[in-house]
Amino acid sequence: MDQRGLQQEFQVQFSNVVSRVQFFQSDWDIASFAIFFIFIGMVLLLVILVLIRCCCCCCCDDERPRGRKVGIENMALEP
């Protein structure tokens, strides 16, 4: 087969596959995709925030003063 015939055959097969696949057939499909992508986006945002928090705590931990205990000691728990 020459280049032009191969290109036409590929184009025909590609258009056949695209015509069979029909996305977003109803409003429910659109809503479910939107909810799915919002969920994935929120999960990625939370992961990024956790990573930022971990990196900042590791780097800046020695600069922050340590907190001291507040309250009274419960002597009843001691043996």
Backbone as XML, in Angstrom:
<?xml version="1.0"?>
<chain id="A" units="angstrom">
  <residue number="1" name="MET">
    <atom name="N" x="0.832" y="-1.182" z="0.000"/>
    <atom name="CA" x="0.000" y="0.000" z="0.000"/>
    <atom name="C" x="0.876" y="1.244" z="0.000"/>
  </residue>
  <residue number="2" name="ASP">
    <atom name="N" x="0.446" y="2.204" z="-0.719"/>
    <atom name="CA" x="1.208" y="3.447" z="-0.716"/>
    <atom name="C" x="0.776" y="4.326" z="0.461"/>
  </residue>
  <residue number="3" name="GLN">
    <atom name="N" x="1.453" y="5.418" z="0.623"/>
    <atom name="CA" x="1.236" y="6.307" z="1.783"/>
    <atom name="C" x="-0.168" y="6.887" z="1.777"/>
  </residue>
  <residue number="4" name="ARG">
    <atom name="N" x="-0.661" y="7.276" z="0.609"/>
    <atom name="CA" x="-1.980" y="7.898" z="0.513"/>
    <atom name="C" x="-3.094" y="6.901" z="0.866"/>
  </residue>
  <residue number="5" name="GLY">
    <atom name="N" x="-2.977" y="5.669" z="0.413"/>
    <atom name="CA" x="-3.982" y="4.646" z="0.724"/>
    <atom name="C" x="-3.989" y="4.299" z="2.204"/>
  </residue>
  <residue number="6" name="LEU">
    <atom name="N" x="-2.811" y="4.237" z="2.794"/>
    <atom name="CA" x="-2.712" y="3.949" z="4.215"/>
    <atom name="C" x="-3.309" y="5.083" z="5.040"/>
  </residue>
  <residue number="7" name="GLN">
    <atom name="N" x="-3.065" y="6.306" z="4.611"/>
    <atom name="CA" x="-3.607" y="7.458" z="5.322"/>
    <atom name="C" x="-5.130" y="7.485" z="5.219"/>
  </residue>
  <residue number="8" name="GLN">
    <atom name="N" x="-5.682" y="7.172" z="4.057"/>
    <atom name="CA" x="-7.137" y="7.157" z="3.895"/>
    <atom name="C" x="-7.770" y="6.047" z="4.730"/>
  </residue>
  <residue number="9" name="GLU">
    <atom name="N" x="-7.136" y="4.890" z="4.769"/>
    <atom name="CA" x="-7.667" y="3.790" z="5.557"/>
    <atom name="C" x="-7.658" y="4.139" z="7.051"/>
  </residue>
  <residue number="10" name="PHE">
    <atom name="N" x="-6.579" y="4.742" z="7.504"/>
    <atom name="CA" x="-6.508" y="5.161" z="8.899"/>
    <atom name="C" x="-7.573" y="6.201" z="9.215"/>
  </residue>
  <residue number="11" name="GLN">
    <atom name="N" x="-7.781" y="7.126" z="8.281"/>
    <atom name="CA" x="-8.774" y="8.172" z="8.504"/>
    <atom name="C" x="-10.183" y="7.582" z="8.553"/>
  </residue>
  <residue number="12" name="VAL">
    <atom name="N" x="-10.472" y="6.616" z="7.709"/>
    <atom name="CA" x="-11.786" y="5.976" z="7.705"/>
    <atom name="C" x="-12.004" y="5.206" z="9.001"/>
  </residue>
  <residue number="13" name="GLN">
    <atom name="N" x="-10.994" y="4.468" z="9.451"/>
    <atom name="CA" x="-11.128" y="3.718" z="10.701"/>
    <atom name="C" x="-11.288" y="4.659" z="11.892"/>
  </residue>
  <residue number="14" name="PHE">
    <atom name="N" x="-10.539" y="5.741" z="11.914"/>
    <atom name="CA" x="-10.632" y="6.706" z="13.004"/>
    <atom name="C" x="-12.017" y="7.351" z="13.049"/>
  </residue>
  <residue number="15" name="SER">
    <atom name="N" x="-12.544" y="7.759" z="11.906"/>
    <atom name="CA" x="-13.877" y="8.372" z="11.892"/>
    <atom name="C" x="-14.946" y="7.352" z="12.266"/>
  </residue>
  <residue number="16" name="ASN">
    <atom name="N" x="-14.757" y="6.082" z="11.933"/>
    <atom name="CA" x="-15.698" y="5.029" z="12.322"/>
    <atom name="C" x="-15.713" y="4.855" z="13.839"/>
  </residue>
  <residue number="17" name="VAL">
    <atom name="N" x="-14.538" y="4.846" z="14.458"/>
    <atom name="CA" x="-14.454" y="4.706" z="15.913"/>
    <atom name="C" x="-15.064" y="5.918" z="16.601"/>
  </residue>
  <residue number="18" name="VAL">
    <atom name="N" x="-14.769" y="7.113" z="16.107"/>
    <atom name="CA" x="-15.294" y="8.335" z="16.722"/>
    <atom name="C" x="-16.814" y="8.401" z="16.586"/>
  </residue>
  <residue number="19" name="SER">
    <atom name="N" x="-17.353" y="7.936" z="15.476"/>
    <atom name="CA" x="-18.813" y="7.985" z="15.298"/>
    <atom name="C" x="-19.518" y="7.005" z="16.227"/>
  </residue>
  <residue number="20" name="ARG">
    <atom name="N" x="-18.875" y="5.914" z="16.608"/>
    <atom name="CA" x="-19.498" y="4.944" z="17.517"/>
    <atom name="C" x="-19.467" y="5.413" z="18.972"/>
  </residue>
  <residue number="21" name="VAL">
    <atom name="N" x="-18.452" y="6.171" z="19.341"/>
    <atom name="CA" x="-18.333" y="6.651" z="20.713"/>
    <atom name="C" x="-19.111" y="7.954" z="20.836"/>
  </residue>
  <residue number="22" name="GLN">
    <atom name="N" x="-20.091" y="7.955" z="21.722"/>
    <atom name="CA" x="-20.909" y="9.147" z="21.905"/>
    <atom name="C" x="-20.863" y="9.521" z="23.379"/>
  </residue>
  <residue number="23" name="PHE">
    <atom name="N" x="-20.143" y="10.592" z="23.689"/>
    <atom name="CA" x="-20.048" y="11.067" z="25.050"/>
    <atom name="C" x="-21.165" y="12.054" z="25.338"/>
  </residue>
  <residue number="24" name="PHE">
    <atom name="N" x="-21.497" y="12.179" z="26.598"/>
    <atom name="CA" x="-22.447" y="13.174" z="27.093"/>
    <atom name="C" x="-23.781" y="13.079" z="26.351"/>
  </residue>
  <residue number="25" name="GLN">
    <atom name="N" x="-24.400" y="11.924" z="26.464"/>
    <atom name="CA" x="-25.677" y="11.724" z="25.783"/>
    <atom name="C" x="-26.831" y="12.401" z="26.517"/>
  </residue>
  <residue number="26" name="SER">
    <atom name="N" x="-26.698" y="12.601" z="27.817"/>
    <atom name="CA" x="-27.780" y="13.231" z="28.561"/>
    <atom name="C" x="-27.196" y="14.212" z="29.577"/>
  </residue>
  <residue number="27" name="ASP">
    <atom name="N" x="-28.104" y="14.919" z="30.244"/>
    <atom name="CA" x="-27.674" y="15.859" z="31.280"/>
    <atom name="C" x="-27.067" y="15.132" z="32.471"/>
  </residue>
  <residue number="28" name="TRP">
    <atom name="N" x="-27.528" y="13.914" z="32.740"/>
    <atom name="CA" x="-26.983" y="13.141" z="33.850"/>
    <atom name="C" x="-25.521" y="12.779" z="33.599"/>
  </residue>
  <residue number="29" name="ASP">
    <atom name="N" x="-25.168" y="12.493" z="32.355"/>
    <atom name="CA" x="-23.771" y="12.204" z="32.024"/>
    <atom name="C" x="-22.886" y="13.410" z="32.301"/>
  </residue>
  <residue number="30" name="ILE">
    <atom name="N" x="-23.356" y="14.574" z="31.902"/>
    <atom name="CA" x="-22.585" y="15.804" z="32.111"/>
    <atom name="C" x="-22.428" y="16.067" z="33.604"/>
  </residue>
  <residue number="31" name="ALA">
    <atom name="N" x="-23.502" y="15.894" z="34.366"/>
    <atom name="CA" x="-23.446" y="16.137" z="35.806"/>
    <atom name="C" x="-22.520" y="15.142" z="36.496"/>
  </residue>
  <residue number="32" name="SER">
    <atom name="N" x="-22.572" y="13.881" z="36.089"/>
    <atom name="CA" x="-21.709" y="12.881" z="36.733"/>
    <atom name="C" x="-20.241" y="13.141" z="36.416"/>
  </residue>
  <residue number="33" name="PHE">
    <atom name="N" x="-19.917" y="13.529" z="35.203"/>
    <atom name="CA" x="-18.536" y="13.871" z="34.870"/>
    <atom name="C" x="-18.076" y="15.092" z="35.659"/>
  </residue>
  <residue number="34" name="ALA">
    <atom name="N" x="-18.952" y="16.084" z="35.808"/>
    <atom name="CA" x="-18.577" y="17.281" z="36.561"/>
    <atom name="C" x="-18.306" y="16.936" z="38.022"/>
  </residue>
  <residue number="35" name="ILE">
    <atom name="N" x="-19.183" y="16.131" z="38.620"/>
    <atom name="CA" x="-18.986" y="15.736" z="40.019"/>
    <atom name="C" x="-17.721" y="14.917" z="40.168"/>
  </residue>
  <residue number="36" name="PHE">
    <atom name="N" x="-17.448" y="14.016" z="39.223"/>
    <atom name="CA" x="-16.239" y="13.193" z="39.270"/>
    <atom name="C" x="-14.986" y="14.063" z="39.196"/>
  </residue>
  <residue number="37" name="PHE">
    <atom name="N" x="-14.956" y="15.012" z="38.289"/>
    <atom name="CA" x="-13.774" y="15.856" z="38.144"/>
    <atom name="C" x="-13.605" y="16.806" z="39.331"/>
  </residue>
  <residue number="38" name="ILE">
    <atom name="N" x="-14.708" y="17.260" z="39.917"/>
    <atom name="CA" x="-14.611" y="18.086" z="41.119"/>
    <atom name="C" x="-14.039" y="17.261" z="42.262"/>
  </residue>
  <residue number="39" name="PHE">
    <atom name="N" x="-14.477" y="16.017" z="42.404"/>
    <atom name="CA" x="-13.961" y="15.140" z="43.449"/>
    <atom name="C" x="-12.468" y="14.893" z="43.268"/>
  </residue>
  <residue number="40" name="ILE">
    <atom name="N" x="-12.051" y="14.578" z="42.053"/>
    <atom name="CA" x="-10.626" y="14.332" z="41.782"/>
    <atom name="C" x="-9.823" y="15.601" z="42.048"/>
  </residue>
  <residue number="41" name="GLY">
    <atom name="N" x="-10.350" y="16.752" z="41.670"/>
    <atom name="CA" x="-9.655" y="18.016" z="41.910"/>
    <atom name="C" x="-9.500" y="18.303" z="43.393"/>
  </residue>
  <residue number="42" name="MET">
    <atom name="N" x="-10.527" y="18.014" z="44.181"/>
    <atom name="CA" x="-10.436" y="18.251" z="45.623"/>
    <atom name="C" x="-9.426" y="17.303" z="46.273"/>
  </residue>
  <residue number="43" name="VAL">
    <atom name="N" x="-9.400" y="16.050" z="45.832"/>
    <atom name="CA" x="-8.429" y="15.101" z="46.374"/>
    <atom name="C" x="-7.012" y="15.558" z="46.046"/>
  </residue>
  <residue number="44" name="LEU">
    <atom name="N" x="-6.781" y="15.979" z="44.817"/>
    <atom name="CA" x="-5.452" y="16.465" z="44.447"/>
    <atom name="C" x="-5.081" y="17.724" z="45.227"/>
  </residue>
  <residue number="45" name="LEU">
    <atom name="N" x="-6.037" y="18.615" z="45.437"/>
    <atom name="CA" x="-5.775" y="19.823" z="46.221"/>
    <atom name="C" x="-5.397" y="19.474" z="47.656"/>
  </residue>
  <residue number="46" name="LEU">
    <atom name="N" x="-6.109" y="18.527" z="48.269"/>
    <atom name="CA" x="-5.783" y="18.126" z="49.631"/>
    <atom name="C" x="-4.419" y="17.464" z="49.714"/>
  </residue>
  <residue number="47" name="VAL">
    <atom name="N" x="-4.065" y="16.657" z="48.725"/>
    <atom name="CA" x="-2.745" y="16.020" z="48.712"/>
    <atom name="C" x="-1.651" y="17.071" z="48.597"/>
  </residue>
  <residue number="48" name="ILE">
    <atom name="N" x="-1.862" y="18.061" z="47.749"/>
    <atom name="CA" x="-0.870" y="19.126" z="47.596"/>
    <atom name="C" x="-0.739" y="19.924" z="48.892"/>
  </residue>
  <residue number="49" name="LEU">
    <atom name="N" x="-1.860" y="20.211" z="49.554"/>
    <atom name="CA" x="-1.801" y="20.939" z="50.820"/>
    <atom name="C" x="-1.082" y="20.143" z="51.903"/>
  </residue>
  <residue number="50" name="VAL">
    <atom name="N" x="-1.294" y="18.839" z="51.937"/>
    <atom name="CA" x="-0.593" y="17.992" z="52.913"/>
    <atom name="C" x="0.898" y="17.991" z="52.630"/>
  </residue>
  <residue number="51" name="LEU">
    <atom name="N" x="1.268" y="17.887" z="51.358"/>
    <atom name="CA" x="2.690" y="17.911" z="51.010"/>
    <atom name="C" x="3.334" y="19.241" z="51.373"/>
  </residue>
  <residue number="52" name="ILE">
    <atom name="N" x="2.644" y="20.326" z="51.130"/>
    <atom name="CA" x="3.171" y="21.646" z="51.490"/>
    <atom name="C" x="3.319" y="21.752" z="52.994"/>
  </residue>
  <residue number="53" name="ARG">
    <atom name="N" x="2.334" y="21.277" z="53.731"/>
    <atom name="CA" x="2.384" y="21.327" z="55.196"/>
    <atom name="C" x="3.546" y="20.490" z="55.731"/>
  </residue>
  <residue number="54" name="CYS">
    <atom name="N" x="3.737" y="19.299" z="55.161"/>
    <atom name="CA" x="4.844" y="18.444" z="55.609"/>
    <atom name="C" x="6.198" y="19.076" z="55.296"/>
  </residue>
  <residue number="55" name="CYS">
    <atom name="N" x="6.326" y="19.648" z="54.125"/>
    <atom name="CA" x="7.597" y="20.276" z="53.754"/>
    <atom name="C" x="7.881" y="21.488" z="54.627"/>
  </residue>
  <residue number="56" name="CYS">
    <atom name="N" x="6.865" y="22.282" z="54.914"/>
    <atom name="CA" x="7.073" y="23.470" z="55.752"/>
    <atom name="C" x="7.384" y="23.083" z="57.190"/>
  </residue>
  <residue number="57" name="CYS">
    <atom name="N" x="6.765" y="22.023" z="57.701"/>
    <atom name="CA" x="7.030" y="21.599" z="59.078"/>
    <atom name="C" x="8.442" y="21.037" z="59.204"/>
  </residue>
  <residue number="58" name="CYS">
    <atom name="N" x="8.904" y="20.348" z="58.192"/>
    <atom name="CA" x="10.257" y="19.783" z="58.245"/>
    <atom name="C" x="11.315" y="20.883" z="58.172"/>
  </residue>
  <residue number="59" name="CYS">
    <atom name="N" x="11.084" y="21.880" z="57.355"/>
    <atom name="CA" x="12.079" y="22.939" z="57.169"/>
    <atom name="C" x="12.048" y="23.961" z="58.298"/>
  </residue>
  <residue number="60" name="CYS">
    <atom name="N" x="10.865" y="24.306" z="58.769"/>
    <atom name="CA" x="10.721" y="25.409" z="59.719"/>
    <atom name="C" x="10.518" y="24.933" z="61.149"/>
  </residue>
  <residue number="61" name="ASP">
    <atom name="N" x="10.684" y="23.653" z="61.417"/>
    <atom name="CA" x="10.375" y="23.110" z="62.727"/>
    <atom name="C" x="11.308" y="23.646" z="63.807"/>
  </residue>
  <residue number="62" name="ASP">
    <atom name="N" x="12.588" y="23.805" z="63.509"/>
    <atom name="CA" x="13.528" y="24.261" z="64.528"/>
    <atom name="C" x="13.422" y="25.764" z="64.786"/>
  </residue>
  <residue number="63" name="GLU">
    <atom name="N" x="12.802" y="26.521" z="63.905"/>
    <atom name="CA" x="12.644" y="27.954" z="64.119"/>
    <atom name="C" x="11.478" y="28.265" z="65.054"/>
  </residue>
  <residue number="64" name="ARG">
    <atom name="N" x="10.500" y="27.404" z="65.101"/>
    <atom name="CA" x="9.314" y="27.642" z="65.907"/>
    <atom name="C" x="9.576" y="27.224" z="67.352"/>
  </residue>
  <residue number="65" name="PRO">
    <atom name="N" x="9.220" y="28.060" z="68.312"/>
    <atom name="CA" x="9.446" y="27.670" z="69.717"/>
    <atom name="C" x="8.509" y="26.534" z="70.120"/>
  </residue>
  <residue number="66" name="ARG">
    <atom name="N" x="9.003" y="25.675" z="70.981"/>
    <atom name="CA" x="8.221" y="24.541" z="71.463"/>
    <atom name="C" x="7.195" y="25.016" z="72.493"/>
  </residue>
  <residue number="67" name="GLY">
    <atom name="N" x="6.030" y="24.410" z="72.432"/>
    <atom name="CA" x="4.998" y="24.744" z="73.399"/>
    <atom name="C" x="5.238" y="23.998" z="74.703"/>
  </residue>
  <residue number="68" name="ARG">
    <atom name="N" x="4.862" y="24.617" z="75.802"/>
    <atom name="CA" x="5.020" y="23.954" z="77.089"/>
    <atom name="C" x="3.669" y="23.409" z="77.519"/>
  </residue>
  <residue number="69" name="LYS">
    <atom name="N" x="3.688" y="22.476" z="78.452"/>
    <atom name="CA" x="2.454" y="21.864" z="78.918"/>
    <atom name="C" x="1.610" y="22.885" z="79.659"/>
  </residue>
  <residue number="70" name="VAL">
    <atom name="N" x="0.328" y="22.793" z="79.452"/>
    <atom name="CA" x="-0.611" y="23.688" z="80.110"/>
    <atom name="C" x="-1.596" y="22.819" z="80.873"/>
  </residue>
  <residue number="71" name="GLY">
    <atom name="N" x="-1.900" y="23.203" z="82.098"/>
    <atom name="CA" x="-2.866" y="22.458" z="82.890"/>
    <atom name="C" x="-2.209" y="21.823" z="84.091"/>
  </residue>
  <residue number="72" name="ILE">
    <atom name="N" x="-2.965" y="20.935" z="84.724"/>
    <atom name="CA" x="-2.438" y="20.281" z="85.916"/>
    <atom name="C" x="-2.133" y="18.829" z="85.608"/>
  </residue>
  <residue number="73" name="GLU">
    <atom name="N" x="-1.261" y="18.246" z="86.384"/>
    <atom name="CA" x="-0.891" y="16.858" z="86.190"/>
    <atom name="C" x="-1.842" y="15.992" z="86.980"/>
  </residue>
  <residue number="74" name="ASN">
    <atom name="N" x="-2.338" y="14.938" z="86.362"/>
    <atom name="CA" x="-3.289" y="14.044" z="87.028"/>
    <atom name="C" x="-2.500" y="13.001" z="87.807"/>
  </residue>
  <residue number="75" name="MET">
    <atom name="N" x="-2.443" y="13.140" z="89.103"/>
    <atom name="CA" x="-1.671" y="12.242" z="89.946"/>
    <atom name="C" x="-2.369" y="10.885" z="90.123"/>
  </residue>
  <residue number="76" name="ALA">
    <atom name="N" x="-3.662" y="10.793" z="89.830"/>
    <atom name="CA" x="-4.395" y="9.543" z="89.991"/>
    <atom name="C" x="-3.965" y="8.498" z="88.971"/>
  </residue>
  <residue number="77" name="LEU">
    <atom name="N" x="-3.394" y="8.931" z="87.874"/>
    <atom name="CA" x="-2.977" y="7.983" z="86.842"/>
    <atom name="C" x="-1.619" y="7.353" z="87.155"/>
  </residue>
  <residue number="78" name="GLU">
    <atom name="N" x="-0.908" y="7.869" z="88.099"/>
    <atom name="CA" x="0.415" y="7.327" z="88.435"/>
    <atom name="C" x="0.250" y="6.113" z="89.347"/>
  </residue>
  <residue number="79" name="PRO">
    <atom name="N" x="1.119" y="5.098" z="89.203"/>
    <atom name="CA" x="0.986" y="3.893" z="90.024"/>
    <atom name="C" x="1.376" y="4.123" z="91.473"/>
  </residue>
</chain>
